[in-house]
Amino acid sequence: MCLPGTHLLNYGHNDLQRNVVAIIIVLSCLEKRSRERPIDEKWPFLRRRCGILIPLDFVEAFANRWSLAFAFGATASKVMILFSGGCLPLQVPRWAQVPVILVCSMEVGLSSYPFFICLSTLSQITGALLGFLYTGSWFIVIVLNIAQCPHGQVVGKYEKILFYWPSLLCLVFLLSRFSHILMKTLWVRLRQDLPSEETSFLKIHQAQYVQQLMRKPPRLPLQKSWIQRKVYEWDPDFRFPSRMICMAVLALICLYLFVMIEVYVGKLVLLTLNILEENFETLIAAQNTSEVLASSVQRLKEFIDVTEDVWIFTTFTACLTSVSYVVHILACYRKHMKRLWAGKKQFLPLATCKLSHSVAAIARYSGWQIAYLVWGYLIVHIVQCLFGVMLMYILVLPIKHGQAIEAVKSLGPGILTVAIVVGLMVLQTVTATRFFLQPKISPDDKEKPLALDNRKAFHNFNYFFFFYNVLLGLSACLYRLLCSVVVGAWLIARIDRTIMPKGYEAADMGFRTWIGMLLMDHYHTNPTLVCFCHILVVQLRIQLQPRTTSYHCFSNGSDFRVSKKARTRWLLLYTLLNNPSLSALRKPK
């Protein structure tokens, strides 16, 4: 299965590859190193130049989130080419497929490298200019590829437009972004308003989060709207890192491209089934066949029509489910990070993930989440289609053919059996609760105490129901298996939730990656820890300046104003932490 237009990877390959190397060399020569090296003594004109470029900070990046996300979106078509195996030559042996895919993925990463380094470089004028030219080159290449042959043999008319318009949209956004950076930087330079090179690692939202912790909570809870209570509540003191935003954007675009591939495969399968149906009809018309064969062909035609309709309908429901998963994963990330910042780690099985593995987890998460989401969409779609076809044959088609009464009669024994089984289970629970437990200790208690009453009757009750519960256990076992399969297939795209039972979470590699990623972010982006380190750094910088207290620099160089009351409470907290015995001598209020 190959994505249409897979030759785009090699379209103008040599010219673009030379451009990539030239951009990397130019920006690397302009990049400053953090420390001086022996080479700076031999060639003083370098001035700590020729540093290593950073395309994207996967740990502590909070700036340029949407620009980096659209840069990843511009590579979505290439990612799906790799995902579908379209980069593999036809004559590659099986043992060499993995190394070839690795080389192809490196090539895709190299061709997309200028997008990220041009956005992240400190030489903004050069980076914006080179990024604009490189992005424009890719935009022209894709447009020419579409203009030469907009149609294809897969989807039909306007096939390449359907597959490449997300990448074109992302490239247009990048062109406008590079233009904005270039114009803004030139305007600042012309005004001779040069920004200071000294930047703080404490972000504004992190400082606001710490300040919020020190404020007194409101006496009355704030009234929340229905959207805040049921859908999503905006938190101004929390920002998703660039990695999560890039994952969400690229996942949605890859999901769209995968749905297009699925539509293509579905059309081929339906075309094959229709040809098979026509061959059967031709055979029946040419020969005097029995009525059994004719009815079988009619049933086959009905099955094809039902499957096609259900497949098309469940395509929309499966897409909606996958999109909701992306939003829900972001919400779970924020919820879990806030719990970790508050010191609550009980919700995570930390024994399943070693701290040393978290470094690899931060690199694996984004790619794995996209792959889980795409394959999860396919599995959810198949499960929904199977249940849809069953529902059609059990309820809809009998009513359509005027056989509703017969269908109800055939389903009657099964429904009655299930009702009797459920009724007996409820009867056991109600009987055991009502007659074999002692009365409530207090009338205000919600439940009776777990103390037995009428013990002799209780033992006889257990004895006679023992033999029935052996048979009932078989049904419960099958029901448990069915629920496990359905829930596991439904949640296969959710890395943030394990599908393994408690104690076996280590077997879920996706969930282990999620835990490792959370721990890595917790140790590197905890606002309280970052704010504390920032205070220490600022205090080292102003050691020679006059100061009244040891913590006056809490209103630091980032211009975060702190009231006298907040400063006094901070000093009080520090004093009580070092002298716990003073807490007993304080006034009650």
Buried (B, 14 or more C-beta within 10 A) or exposed (E): EBBBBBEBBEBBBEEBEEBBEEBBEBBBEBBEBEEEEEEBEEEEEBEBBBBEBEBBBBBBBBEBBBBBBBBBBBBBBBBBBBBBBBBBEEEEEEEEEEEBBEEBBEBBEBBBBBBBBBBBBEBBBBBBBBBBBBBBBBBEBBEEBBEEEBBBEBBEEEBBBBBBBBBBBBBBBBBBBBBEBBEEBEEBEEEEEEEEEEEBEBBBBBBBBBBEEBEEEEEEEEEEEEEEEEEEEEEEBBBBBBBBBBBBBBBBBBBBBBBBBBBBEBEEBBEEBEEEBEEBBEEBEEEEBEEEEEEBBBEBBBBBEBBBEBBEEBBEBBBEBBBEBBEBBBBBBBEBBBBBBEEEBEEBBEEBBEEEBBEEBBBBBBBBBBBBBBBBBBBBBBBBBEEBBEEBBEBBBBEEEEEEEEBEEEEEEEEEEEEEBEEBBEEBEEBBEEEBBEEEEEEEEEEBEEEEEEEEEBEEBEEEBEEEEEEBEEBEEEEEEEEEEEEEBBBBBBBBBBBBEEEEBBEBEBBBBBBBBBBBBBEBBBBBBBBEEBBEBBBEEEEEEEEEEEBBBBBBBBEBEBEEEBBEBBBEEEEEEEEEEEEEEEEEE
